[in-house]
Amino acid sequence: MRTLALGWLRLSAGLASRWRNVWFRQLGVKIEGYAWLRRVSIPRDFASITLGRGVMLDDHVVLLCTGDGRADIIRIGEGTYINRFSMIDASIAIEIGRDCMIGPHCYLTDHDHGFAPGILIKDQPLQGAPTRIGDNVWIGAGAIILKGVTIGNGAVVAAGAVVSRPVATGEVVVGVPAKARERRHDAN
């Protein structure tokens, strides 16, 4: 009986994902092949988003574009998995490479607000720089990637890290602010 219930649950989740693929394509999101889409939020600027083949976006992932309708403000490479409650917040460009793993509750952005004295912060323009994540990158739970950061291929960002500077290929960064640490080969 339990197996039958799990089968129905998987079937309904798969059908809902396929429906979301159709729905978001109709709204203008470019989806190359099939993407596994759980309960994803894309509130606006649909045509500014490209999802590669086999992208997996888990429950409550938010893809937020604040831009002028340009293509590829958010680009997620094939085979990349973004876990629950993560947010990609872009106004310039955020590019995520192939085969990346992004943990739950992560925040990636390419901008922040100006805060010059004498002007309300809400009235100041956004200041931004493109953010790029290479291929085969692992970003741990709760990590924050700030504007203008480039993370090289095969890098690891530890859970809870705040990354405000470039991360080299294969480098492991930890802490607030994130700093490099030696990559170890664990026996387990």
C-alpha positions as CSV (number, residue, x, y, z in Angstrom):
1,M,0.0,0.0,0.0
2,R,2.8,2.4,0.9
3,T,4.6,1.7,-2.4
4,L,1.4,2.5,-4.3
5,A,1.0,5.8,-2.4
6,L,4.6,6.8,-3.1
7,G,4.0,5.9,-6.8
8,W,1.0,8.3,-7.0
9,L,3.0,11.0,-5.2
10,R,5.9,10.7,-7.6
11,L,3.5,10.7,-10.6
12,S,1.6,13.8,-9.4
13,A,4.9,15.6,-8.7
14,G,6.2,14.7,-12.1
15,L,3.0,15.9,-13.9
16,A,3.1,19.2,-11.9
17,S,6.7,19.7,-13.0
18,R,5.9,19.1,-16.6
19,W,2.9,21.5,-16.3
20,R,5.3,24.2,-14.8
21,N,7.7,23.7,-17.8
22,V,4.9,24.4,-20.2
23,W,3.6,27.3,-18.1
24,F,6.9,29.1,-17.7
25,R,7.8,28.5,-21.4
26,Q,4.5,30.2,-22.3
27,L,5.5,33.2,-20.1
28,G,8.9,33.5,-21.8
29,V,11.4,31.6,-19.7
30,K,13.9,29.8,-22.0
31,I,14.1,26.1,-20.9
32,E,16.5,24.0,-22.9
33,G,15.1,20.5,-22.8
34,Y,13.3,19.5,-19.6
35,A,13.8,21.1,-16.2
36,W,12.6,19.6,-12.9
37,L,10.6,22.4,-11.4
38,R,9.0,22.1,-8.0
39,R,7.0,25.0,-6.5
40,V,9.2,27.7,-8.0
41,S,8.6,31.4,-8.0
42,I,9.4,33.6,-10.9
43,P,7.5,36.8,-10.3
44,R,8.6,38.9,-13.4
45,D,10.9,39.4,-16.3
46,F,10.4,35.8,-17.5
47,A,12.3,36.4,-20.8
48,S,15.4,37.3,-18.8
49,I,15.8,33.7,-17.5
50,T,17.4,30.7,-19.2
51,L,17.5,27.2,-17.7
52,G,19.8,24.5,-19.2
53,R,18.8,21.0,-19.8
54,G,18.2,18.9,-16.7
55,V,18.2,21.9,-14.3
56,M,16.5,21.0,-11.0
57,L,14.9,23.7,-8.9
58,D,13.4,22.5,-5.6
59,D,10.5,23.9,-3.6
60,H,10.3,27.6,-3.0
61,V,13.4,28.6,-5.1
62,V,12.9,32.2,-6.3
63,L,14.4,33.5,-9.5
64,L,14.0,37.3,-9.3
65,C,15.0,39.6,-12.2
66,T,14.9,43.4,-11.8
67,G,16.0,44.5,-15.2
68,D,15.1,45.9,-18.6
69,G,14.0,42.6,-20.2
70,R,17.4,41.6,-21.6
71,A,17.9,37.9,-22.2
72,D,20.1,35.8,-19.8
73,I,20.1,38.1,-16.8
74,I,19.8,34.8,-14.9
75,R,21.4,31.8,-16.7
76,I,21.5,28.4,-15.0
77,G,23.6,25.7,-16.7
78,E,22.5,22.1,-17.4
79,G,22.4,19.6,-14.6
80,T,22.5,22.2,-11.8
81,Y,20.5,21.6,-8.7
82,I,19.2,24.4,-6.5
83,N,17.8,23.3,-3.1
84,R,14.8,24.7,-1.2
85,F,14.3,28.3,-0.2
86,S,17.2,29.6,-2.2
87,M,17.0,33.0,-4.0
88,I,18.7,34.2,-7.2
89,D,18.3,38.0,-7.2
90,A,19.6,39.6,-10.4
91,S,19.6,43.0,-12.1
92,I,22.8,42.8,-14.2
93,A,23.7,39.2,-14.7
94,I,24.0,36.0,-12.7
95,E,25.4,33.0,-14.5
96,I,25.6,29.6,-12.8
97,G,27.6,26.9,-14.6
98,R,26.9,23.2,-15.3
99,D,26.5,20.5,-12.7
100,C,26.5,22.8,-9.7
101,M,24.9,22.0,-6.3
102,I,23.4,24.9,-4.4
103,G,22.2,24.1,-0.8
104,P,19.0,25.3,0.9
105,H,18.5,28.9,2.0
106,C,21.3,30.3,-0.2
107,Y,21.2,33.9,-1.6
108,L,23.0,34.9,-4.8
109,T,22.9,38.5,-6.0
110,D,24.6,40.9,-8.5
111,H,23.7,44.2,-6.9
112,D,23.1,46.2,-3.8
113,H,21.6,49.6,-3.0
114,G,23.5,52.9,-2.8
115,F,23.5,54.5,0.7
116,A,25.0,58.0,0.2
117,P,24.0,60.4,3.0
118,G,21.2,62.9,2.4
119,I,19.1,60.7,0.1
120,L,16.7,58.1,1.1
121,I,18.2,54.7,0.6
122,K,15.1,53.5,-1.2
123,D,15.5,56.3,-3.7
124,Q,19.1,55.5,-4.5
125,P,20.1,53.5,-7.6
126,L,21.2,49.9,-7.5
127,Q,24.9,49.3,-7.9
128,G,25.8,46.1,-9.6
129,A,28.4,43.9,-11.1
130,P,27.9,40.4,-12.8
131,T,28.2,37.4,-10.6
132,R,29.5,34.2,-12.1
133,I,29.6,30.6,-10.7
134,G,31.7,28.1,-12.6
135,D,31.0,24.5,-13.4
136,N,30.9,21.7,-10.7
137,V,30.7,24.2,-7.8
138,W,29.2,23.2,-4.5
139,I,27.6,26.0,-2.4
140,G,26.7,24.9,1.1
141,A,23.4,25.7,3.0
142,G,22.8,29.3,3.9
143,A,25.7,30.7,1.9
144,I,25.5,34.2,0.5
145,I,27.3,35.2,-2.8
146,L,27.5,39.0,-3.3
147,K,27.8,41.2,-6.4
148,G,30.7,40.9,-8.7
149,V,32.0,37.6,-7.3
150,T,33.4,35.0,-9.7
151,I,33.6,31.4,-8.3
152,G,36.0,29.2,-10.3
153,N,35.2,25.6,-11.5
154,G,35.2,22.9,-8.9
155,A,35.2,25.4,-6.0
156,V,33.4,24.7,-2.7
157,V,31.7,27.4,-0.6
158,A,31.1,26.2,3.0
159,A,27.7,26.4,4.6
160,G,26.9,29.9,6.0
161,A,29.9,31.6,4.2
162,V,29.5,35.1,2.9
163,V,31.5,35.4,-0.3
164,S,32.5,39.0,-1.3
165,R,35.7,38.3,-3.3
166,P,36.7,36.0,-6.2
167,V,37.1,32.3,-5.4
168,A,39.8,30.5,-7.4
169,T,39.3,27.2,-9.3
170,G,39.2,24.3,-6.9
171,E,39.4,26.6,-3.9
172,V,37.4,25.9,-0.6
173,V,36.2,29.0,1.2
174,V,34.7,29.2,4.7
175,G,33.5,31.8,7.2
176,V,32.3,35.4,7.3
177,P,33.8,36.9,5.3
178,A,34.8,33.8,3.4
179,K,38.5,32.9,3.4
180,A,40.4,30.1,1.7
181,R,41.2,26.9,3.5
182,E,43.2,23.9,2.3
183,R,41.2,21.2,0.6
184,R,41.6,17.9,2.4
185,H,40.9,14.4,1.2
186,D,38.8,12.7,3.9
187,A,38.8,9.0,4.3
188,N,35.0,8.9,4.6
